[in-house]
Amino acid sequence: MNIGIDIEEIERFAKYLKNKNCLQRFFVKEEISYSLQKKNAVQHLAVRFAAKEAVWKALRSTENIKLSIADISIKNTKDGKPYVCIKRKRCKKINISLSHTKKYVVAVAIVFDKIY
Ligand SMILES: CC(C)(COP(=O)(O)OP(=O)(O)OC[C@H]1O[C@@H](n2cnc3c(N)ncnc32)[C@H](O)[C@@H]1OP(=O)(O)O)[C@@H](O)C(=O)NCCC(=O)NCCS
């Protein structure tokens, strides 16, 4: 089992909203559309970025694979619970939890087992 955590300042992500190329470099279309439909889109983008970093940290020490931030995506179940996809496929061996405040977002990831 392994754990990863990341905290981000929301403000840093405001510019992403104005730059489609930036958005598409880090986020898949489901992450973008989920965030844009919310009242405060930037905090949802920021927490997704934090979650990708937390997952990456948790995977780094156990997996002998090269993953970029864009290979890790975050989706939500119908009741809002976030889950992780690796290269667009749901990965049930990783659990995440996300939280936002006005200024910061935080994400924790736990990897239960080798994913490959
Ligand atoms: C889901 C809940 C825990 C979020 O807590 P919060 O303090 O409002 O917000 P936080 O910033 O800490 O967390 C938000 C994140 O929680 C996560 N979340 C949402 N629903 C979730 C669920 N069912 N299980 C686990 N995580 C959940 C999401 O990742 C969300 O961020 P995202 O939308 O960017 O993906 C809270 O709204 C809750 O308990 N809801 C269920 C009960 C409810 O609706 N109560 C209101 C009755 S008055």
The ligand as an SDF file (V2000), in Angstrom:
LIG
                    3D

 48 50  0  0  0  0  0  0  0  0999 V2000
  -19.7500   15.3030   -0.2850 C   0  0  0  0  0  0  0  0  0  0  0  0
  -19.3720   16.1420    0.9040 C   0  0  0  0  0  0  0  0  0  0  0  0
  -18.6700   15.2620    1.9150 C   0  0  0  0  0  0  0  0  0  0  0  0
  -18.4660   17.2950    0.4530 C   0  0  0  0  0  0  0  0  0  0  0  0
  -18.0010   18.0210    1.5580 O   0  0  0  0  0  0  0  0  0  0  0  0
  -17.8070   19.6100    1.5210 P   0  0  0  0  0  0  0  0  0  0  0  0
  -17.2120   20.0230    2.8040 O   0  0  0  0  0  0  0  0  0  0  0  0
  -19.0680   20.2350    1.0710 O   0  0  0  0  0  0  0  0  0  0  0  0
  -16.7810   19.8690    0.3300 O   0  0  0  0  0  0  0  0  0  0  0  0
  -15.2560   19.4730    0.1820 P   0  0  0  0  0  0  0  0  0  0  0  0
  -14.6010   20.5980   -0.5090 O   0  0  0  0  0  0  0  0  0  0  0  0
  -14.6340   18.9980    1.4580 O   0  0  0  0  0  0  0  0  0  0  0  0
  -15.3200   18.2080   -0.7750 O   0  0  0  0  0  0  0  0  0  0  0  0
  -15.7670   18.3000   -2.0750 C   0  0  0  0  0  0  0  0  0  0  0  0
  -15.3440   17.0300   -2.7580 C   0  0  0  0  0  0  0  0  0  0  0  0
  -15.9310   15.9120   -2.0800 O   0  0  0  0  0  0  0  0  0  0  0  0
  -15.9640   14.8340   -2.9940 C   0  0  0  0  0  0  0  0  0  0  0  0
  -17.2270   14.1130   -2.8600 N   0  0  0  0  0  0  0  0  0  0  0  0
  -18.4400   14.4980   -3.2910 C   0  0  0  0  0  0  0  0  0  0  0  0
  -19.3440   13.5340   -3.0170 N   0  0  0  0  0  0  0  0  0  0  0  0
  -18.6760   12.5300   -2.4200 C   0  0  0  0  0  0  0  0  0  0  0  0
  -19.0660   11.2440   -1.9080 C   0  0  0  0  0  0  0  0  0  0  0  0
  -20.3220   10.8080   -1.9950 N   0  0  0  0  0  0  0  0  0  0  0  0
  -18.1290   10.4530   -1.3550 N   0  0  0  0  0  0  0  0  0  0  0  0
  -16.8340   10.8740   -1.2970 C   0  0  0  0  0  0  0  0  0  0  0  0
  -16.3910   12.0820   -1.7680 N   0  0  0  0  0  0  0  0  0  0  0  0
  -17.3270   12.8900   -2.3020 C   0  0  0  0  0  0  0  0  0  0  0  0
  -15.7960   15.3930   -4.3840 C   0  0  0  0  0  0  0  0  0  0  0  0
  -14.5420   14.9830   -4.8610 O   0  0  0  0  0  0  0  0  0  0  0  0
  -15.8530   16.8910   -4.1690 C   0  0  0  0  0  0  0  0  0  0  0  0
  -14.9950   17.6170   -5.0380 O   0  0  0  0  0  0  0  0  0  0  0  0
  -15.2730   17.6620   -6.6120 P   0  0  0  0  0  0  0  0  0  0  0  0
  -16.7060   18.0360   -6.8070 O   0  0  0  0  0  0  0  0  0  0  0  0
  -14.3410   18.7160   -7.1090 O   0  0  0  0  0  0  0  0  0  0  0  0
  -14.9460   16.2930   -7.1380 O   0  0  0  0  0  0  0  0  0  0  0  0
  -20.6130   16.7530    1.5580 C   0  0  0  0  0  0  0  0  0  0  0  0
  -21.2230   17.6380    0.6760 O   0  0  0  0  0  0  0  0  0  0  0  0
  -21.5930   15.6790    2.0060 C   0  0  0  0  0  0  0  0  0  0  0  0
  -21.4310   15.1120    3.0790 O   0  0  0  0  0  0  0  0  0  0  0  0
  -22.5870   15.4090    1.1710 N   0  0  0  0  0  0  0  0  0  0  0  0
  -23.4960   14.3140    1.4210 C   0  0  0  0  0  0  0  0  0  0  0  0
  -24.4760   14.6630    2.4410 C   0  0  0  0  0  0  0  0  0  0  0  0
  -25.2230   15.8360    2.0430 C   0  0  0  0  0  0  0  0  0  0  0  0
  -25.5760   16.0230    0.8900 O   0  0  0  0  0  0  0  0  0  0  0  0
  -25.4880   16.6220    3.0370 N   0  0  0  0  0  0  0  0  0  0  0  0
  -26.1990   17.8280    2.8620 C   0  0  0  0  0  0  0  0  0  0  0  0
  -27.4940   17.6850    3.5780 C   0  0  0  0  0  0  0  0  0  0  0  0
  -28.0250   19.2400    4.1170 S   0  0  0  0  0  0  0  0  0  0  0  0
  1  2  1  0
  2  3  1  0
  2  4  1  0
  2 36  1  0
  4  5  1  0
  5  6  1  0
  6  7  2  0
  6  8  1  0
  6  9  1  0
  9 10  1  0
 10 11  2  0
 10 12  1  0
 10 13  1  0
 13 14  1  0
 14 15  1  0
 15 16  1  0
 15 30  1  0
 16 17  1  0
 17 18  1  0
 17 28  1  0
 18 19  1  0
 18 27  1  0
 19 20  2  0
 20 21  1  0
 21 22  1  0
 21 27  2  0
 22 23  1  0
 22 24  2  0
 24 25  1  0
 25 26  2  0
 26 27  1  0
 28 29  1  0
 28 30  1  0
 30 31  1  0
 31 32  1  0
 32 33  2  0
 32 34  1  0
 32 35  1  0
 36 37  1  0
 36 38  1  0
 38 39  2  0
 38 40  1  0
 40 41  1  0
 41 42  1  0
 42 43  1  0
 43 44  2  0
 43 45  1  0
 45 46  1  0
 46 47  1  0
 47 48  1  0
M  END
$$$$
